Amino acid sequence: MQYGAYDRHGLCHRRRLPAPRRPGAEGRRRCAAAPHARPLARRRGAGAGRGRSRALRHRTGRAPAAGGPVNARQLGQAGVELLVVLPVLVVMLFGTIQLGLMYQARATLNYATMLAARAGALHNGDHGAMRNALARGLTPLFAHQASSAGYAEALAKANLETATASNITDIEVLNPTGAALADFGRARLDGEDGRELPNDTLHYRTTAAGSSSQLSVQDANLLHVRVTYCFRLVVPVIDRMLHSAVNAVSAATEGSGMQNPFGIGPTPGMDAPCSAPGVRGPRVQIRSEAILRMQSAFHEENLGGGSGTPPDTGAPGDPNEPGGPFEPIDPTDPTDPEDPPGGPTC
């Protein structure tokens, strides 16, 4: 290509060739007169770089990849993006971990609620027996050692969590009701004061519904238990966020509860149960229910709170047997009362 010639794009290239092939003044004048080559005429002197950059940007639509001016406003873009995204990432990561722990606690509470309902069905609906069984079911949440000492420590913590005075765990008996006892109640057969709901020979009793409860005696013998447990949140940052969002801490529900025009600070006694005094750490409520048929006569006194059975502090064993470890019966033991000497009788 000679000096001042045009390429396949129609652009005039000013290329310095060896002296014998240098074109004359006519070629240089024709190349300099081209309209699209005028911005490239100044190759030396001040402003040459800026002119070339503007020309290339005009032709290609973008600035040169290297050698061009740097825009200072683009510096620190990654830092700004990190500041915007980092809080969201922290909340998502910590929230995922905390929700996983809450799911584990809910599964454990379902099992513990079933144990509590079984204990209530066997012990006339006694709340103390149900709390003991509930504590044994919640023990895995506090166990950190696979030993007898670790089990005893975890059981002690679970007993503190399920104690009545802790305001952390609440056991409600939704069925039987007082109306069912009014319809089918009878004097207690053990000679104690109060009434009880008959549980024997249910197959032979009438299936007619009572006038007050609108239930039959068979349906009245279904023990329906609801357990509400204030689960402690342990993941930093997200624990206070979930506690405040779920329990509506310091949020007035009506105009009379606002202590200032901005609605901050409600009147005392408006916070959720998990925010009651004496409850340590941020907590949220999780609930579970269980329904079992009564295996004993339900006592009227257990409608309002139970007999206050002391917590069970027995050794590790069968969670369904309060009072000590489970010892299986030897089927070949001749002293077994259910297998008298001489073999079983048919």
Stockholm file with secondary structure:
# STOCKHOLM 1.0

chainA/1-346         MQYGAYDRHGLCHRRRLPAPRRPGAEGRRRCAAAPHARPLARRRGAGAGRGRSRALRHRTGRAPAAGGPVNARQLGQAGVELLVVLPVLVVMLFGTIQLGLMYQARATLNYATMLAARAGALHNGDHGAMRNALARGLTPLFAHQASSAGYAEALAKANLETATASNITDIEVLNPTGAALADFGRARLDGEDGRELPNDTLHYRTTAAGSSSQLSVQDANLLHVRVTYCFRLVVPVIDRMLHSAVNAVSAATEGSGMQNPFGIGPTPGMDAPCSAPGVRGPRVQIRSEAILRMQSAFHEENLGGGSGTPPDTGAPGDPNEPGGPFEPIDPTDPTDPEDPPGGPTC
#=GR chainA/1-346 SS CCTTCBCTTSCBCCCCCCGGGCCCHHHHHHHHTCGGGGGGSCCSSTTHHHHHHHHHHHHHSSCCSSSSCCCGGGTTHHHHHHHHHHHHHHHHHHHHHHHHHHHHHHHHHHHHHHHHHHHHHHTTTCHHHHHHHHHHHHGGGTCCSSSHHHHHHHHHHHHHHHCGGGTSEEEEEEESCHHHHHHHCEECTTSCSSEEECCSCGGGSCCCCCTTTCCCHHHHTEEEEEEEEEEECCSTTHHHHHHHHHHTTTBCSSGGGCSSTTCBSCCTTCSCGGGSTTCCSCEEEEEEEEEEECSSCEEGGGGTTCCCCCCCCCCSCCTTSTTSCCCCCCTTCTTCTTSCTTCCCC
#=GC SS_cons         CCTTCBCTTSCBCCCCCCGGGCCCHHHHHHHHTCGGGGGGSCCSSTTHHHHHHHHHHHHHSSCCSSSSCCCGGGTTHHHHHHHHHHHHHHHHHHHHHHHHHHHHHHHHHHHHHHHHHHHHHHTTTCHHHHHHHHHHHHGGGTCCSSSHHHHHHHHHHHHHHHCGGGTSEEEEEEESCHHHHHHHCEECTTSCSSEEECCSCGGGSCCCCCTTTCCCHHHHTEEEEEEEEEEECCSTTHHHHHHHHHHTTTBCSSGGGCSSTTCBSCCTTCSCGGGSTTCCSCEEEEEEEEEEECSSCEEGGGGTTCCCCCCCCCCSCCTTSTTSCCCCCCTTCTTCTTSCTTCCCC
//
